[in-house]
């Protein structure tokens, strides 16, 4: 099964690290990138996205508002949303999950942790 994954982070370096981790995982994917929530919504209007990996703190539109916009718009379907952030306080985690995120992965992470996390989220979604 091929997955369309959207990586949203204002750091080009972090997007490259995530992209590399996904490639190393061997998952069959098509990857897209966005530097902020507004760009991410535009990508999602142009492509069917299965998995969104998003940071929280970004310019223009942050991750919280991105998640809320996706969950409020039924045209996006059921996108699996994982927050990838250095902001790991309970307040940030709980707010992201309450907004509609499915899971949370703390930065920094290894390629193996990223692969394992995505696999777990996909497995839970398929139940």
PEMO-V944590 format. One record per residue. N is the residue number from 1. SS is DSSP state (h for helix, s for strand, l for the rest). PSI is psi in radians with two decimals (NA if undefined). Layout:
BEGIN
N:SS:PSI / N:SS:PSI
END
This chain:
BEGIN
1:l:2.13 / 2:l:2.37 / 3:s:2.46 / 4:s:2.02 / 5:s:2.31 / 6:s:2.13 / 7:s:2.07 / 8:s:1.96 / 9:l:2.45 / 10:l:-0.18 / 11:l:2.02 / 12:h:-0.67 / 13:h:-0.79 / 14:h:-0.67 / 15:h:-0.69 / 16:h:-0.71 / 17:h:-0.79 / 18:h:-0.76 / 19:h:-0.80 / 20:h:-0.75 / 21:h:-0.70 / 22:h:-0.74 / 23:h:-0.75 / 24:h:-0.44 / 25:h:-0.38 / 26:l:0.05 / 27:l:2.50 / 28:l:1.81 / 29:s:2.76 / 30:s:2.18 / 31:s:2.47 / 32:s:2.78 / 33:s:2.64 / 34:s:2.60 / 35:l:-0.16 / 36:l:3.04 / 37:h:-0.65 / 38:h:-0.80 / 39:h:-0.68 / 40:h:-0.77 / 41:h:-0.66 / 42:h:-0.79 / 43:h:-0.73 / 44:h:-0.44 / 45:h:-0.43 / 46:h:-0.40 / 47:l:2.52 / 48:l:2.06 / 49:l:2.30 / 50:l:-0.67 / 51:s:2.27 / 52:s:2.21 / 53:s:2.03 / 54:s:2.51 / 55:l:2.94 / 56:l:-0.82 / 57:l:1.86 / 58:l:2.70 / 59:l:3.00 / 60:l:-1.13 / 61:l:2.14 / 62:l:3.04 / 63:h:-0.63 / 64:h:-0.85 / 65:h:-0.60 / 66:h:-0.86 / 67:h:-0.82 / 68:h:-0.74 / 69:h:-0.73 / 70:h:-0.81 / 71:h:-0.44 / 72:h:-0.19 / 73:l:1.82 / 74:h:-0.28 / 75:h:-0.32 / 76:h:-0.21 / 77:l:-2.82 / 78:l:1.56 / 79:l:2.32 / 80:s:2.18 / 81:s:2.11 / 82:s:2.21 / 83:s:2.29 / 84:s:1.91 / 85:s:2.72 / 86:l:-0.26 / 87:l:1.66 / 88:l:0.24 / 89:l:2.69 / 90:h:-0.62 / 91:h:-0.82 / 92:h:-0.78 / 93:h:-0.87 / 94:h:-0.69 / 95:h:-0.74 / 96:h:-0.77 / 97:h:-0.69 / 98:h:-0.55 / 99:h:-0.36 / 100:l:0.08 / 101:l:2.60 / 102:l:-0.50 / 103:s:3.02 / 104:s:2.28 / 105:s:2.19 / 106:s:2.42 / 107:l:2.53 / 108:l:2.82 / 109:l:2.80 / 110:l:2.88 / 111:h:-0.64 / 112:h:-0.73 / 113:h:-0.71 / 114:h:-0.84 / 115:h:-0.82 / 116:h:-0.75 / 117:h:-0.84 / 118:h:-0.74 / 119:h:-0.74 / 120:h:-0.78 / 121:h:-0.77 / 122:h:-0.72 / 123:h:-0.79 / 124:h:-0.67 / 125:h:-0.56 / 126:h:-0.17 / 127:l:NA
END
